[in-house]
Amino acid sequence: MKPSSTCPSPVRTTPHSRETFDLVNFAAKWHPYGGASAEEIMVTFGLTPELYELRLGHALDFYRSEQLHLSQELHRNMGSFCWKRVERRERGCTRTATP
């Protein structure tokens, strides 16, 4: 059977939700400063840092750099930073570096 021309493409070219796009842009803005504070995340998205980082990590894993309008380097760095924070939380190490 020939597929219908109205079937959606299985490959997404851009994030499918405004929330995903907003999460990534917010993270990109705060990345040079070591990420946003828990308060800023809560005020902006109504999420705990844990949930924010999980959603962001999945979005960064799911979409390619060009789909998110990020350089490959920033995309890679943000993903690494995000998943390291998730891993530390899961291990029970919530302390962050102090200046």
The 8 nearest C-alpha neighbors of each residue, nearest first, counted from 0:
[[1, 2, 3, 4, 6, 5, 7, 8],
 [0, 2, 3, 4, 6, 5, 7, 8],
 [3, 1, 4, 0, 6, 5, 7, 8],
 [2, 4, 5, 6, 1, 0, 7, 8],
 [3, 5, 6, 2, 7, 1, 8, 0],
 [4, 6, 3, 7, 2, 8, 1, 9],
 [7, 5, 4, 3, 8, 2, 9, 1],
 [8, 6, 5, 9, 4, 10, 11, 3],
 [7, 9, 10, 6, 11, 5, 12, 4],
 [8, 10, 7, 11, 6, 12, 13, 15],
 [11, 9, 8, 12, 7, 13, 62, 61],
 [12, 10, 13, 9, 8, 14, 15, 62],
 [11, 13, 66, 10, 14, 62, 15, 65],
 [14, 12, 66, 11, 15, 67, 62, 65],
 [13, 15, 16, 20, 19, 66, 12, 67],
 [16, 14, 13, 17, 19, 11, 20, 12],
 [17, 15, 18, 19, 14, 20, 21, 13],
 [16, 18, 20, 19, 21, 15, 14, 22],
 [19, 17, 21, 16, 20, 22, 23, 44],
 [20, 18, 22, 16, 21, 17, 14, 23],
 [19, 21, 17, 23, 18, 22, 14, 24],
 [20, 22, 18, 24, 19, 23, 25, 17],
 [23, 21, 19, 25, 20, 24, 18, 26],
 [22, 24, 26, 20, 25, 21, 27, 19],
 [25, 23, 27, 21, 26, 22, 20, 28],
 [24, 26, 28, 22, 23, 27, 21, 29],
 [25, 27, 23, 29, 28, 24, 30, 22],
 [28, 26, 24, 30, 25, 29, 23, 77],
 [27, 29, 25, 26, 30, 24, 31, 34],
 [28, 30, 34, 26, 35, 32, 27, 31],
 [29, 31, 34, 27, 33, 32, 26, 28],
 [32, 30, 33, 29, 34, 28, 27, 26],
 [33, 31, 30, 29, 34, 35, 28, 27],
 [32, 34, 30, 31, 29, 35, 80, 36],
 [35, 33, 29, 30, 32, 36, 26, 31],
 [36, 34, 29, 39, 40, 37, 33, 26],
 [35, 37, 39, 38, 40, 34, 48, 41],
 [36, 38, 40, 39, 48, 41, 35, 47],
 [37, 39, 41, 36, 40, 42, 35, 43],
 [38, 40, 36, 42, 41, 37, 43, 35],
 [41, 39, 37, 43, 38, 42, 44, 36],
 [42, 40, 45, 46, 38, 44, 39, 43],
 [43, 41, 39, 40, 45, 44, 38, 46],
 [42, 44, 40, 41, 39, 45, 46, 38],
 [45, 43, 46, 41, 40, 42, 51, 22],
 [44, 46, 41, 42, 43, 40, 47, 51],
 [47, 45, 41, 44, 51, 50, 48, 40],
 [46, 48, 49, 50, 41, 51, 37, 45],
 [49, 47, 51, 50, 37, 52, 46, 40],
 [50, 48, 52, 47, 51, 53, 85, 88],
 [49, 51, 53, 47, 52, 48, 46, 54],
 [52, 50, 48, 54, 49, 53, 46, 55],
 [53, 51, 55, 49, 50, 54, 56, 81],
 [52, 54, 56, 50, 55, 51, 57, 49],
 [55, 53, 57, 51, 52, 56, 50, 58],
 [54, 56, 52, 58, 57, 53, 51, 59],
 [57, 55, 53, 59, 58, 54, 52, 78],
 [56, 58, 60, 54, 59, 55, 61, 53],
 [59, 57, 55, 61, 60, 56, 62, 54],
 [60, 58, 56, 57, 61, 62, 78, 55],
 [61, 59, 57, 58, 62, 56, 78, 63],
 [60, 62, 58, 59, 57, 63, 56, 14],
 [63, 61, 59, 60, 66, 58, 64, 67],
 [62, 64, 66, 65, 67, 61, 59, 60],
 [65, 63, 69, 67, 71, 66, 74, 70],
 [64, 66, 68, 67, 63, 69, 70, 71],
 [67, 65, 13, 63, 64, 68, 12, 62],
 [66, 68, 64, 65, 69, 63, 62, 13],
 [67, 69, 65, 66, 64, 70, 63, 24],
 [70, 68, 64, 67, 74, 65, 73, 71],
 [69, 71, 73, 72, 64, 74, 68, 65],
 [72, 70, 74, 64, 73, 75, 69, 65],
 [71, 73, 75, 70, 74, 76, 69, 77],
 [74, 72, 76, 70, 75, 71, 77, 69],
 [75, 73, 71, 77, 72, 76, 64, 69],
 [74, 76, 72, 78, 73, 77, 71, 79],
 [77, 75, 73, 79, 78, 74, 80, 72],
 [76, 78, 80, 74, 79, 75, 73, 81],
 [79, 77, 81, 75, 76, 80, 56, 59],
 [78, 80, 76, 82, 81, 77, 83, 75],
 [81, 79, 77, 83, 78, 82, 76, 84],
 [80, 82, 78, 84, 79, 83, 52, 77],
 [81, 83, 85, 84, 79, 80, 86, 78],
 [84, 82, 86, 80, 85, 81, 79, 87],
 [83, 85, 87, 81, 82, 86, 88, 80],
 [86, 84, 82, 88, 83, 87, 89, 81],
 [85, 87, 83, 89, 84, 88, 82, 90],
 [88, 86, 92, 90, 84, 89, 85, 83],
 [89, 87, 91, 85, 90, 92, 86, 93],
 [88, 90, 86, 91, 87, 85, 92, 84],
 [91, 89, 87, 88, 92, 86, 93, 85],
 [90, 92, 88, 89, 93, 87, 86, 94],
 [93, 91, 87, 88, 90, 94, 89, 95],
 [92, 94, 88, 91, 95, 87, 84, 90],
 [95, 93, 92, 96, 87, 97, 88, 91],
 [94, 96, 97, 93, 92, 84, 87, 98],
 [95, 97, 98, 94, 33, 93, 92, 84],
 [98, 96, 95, 94, 33, 93, 32, 34],
 [97, 96, 95, 33, 32, 94, 34, 31]]
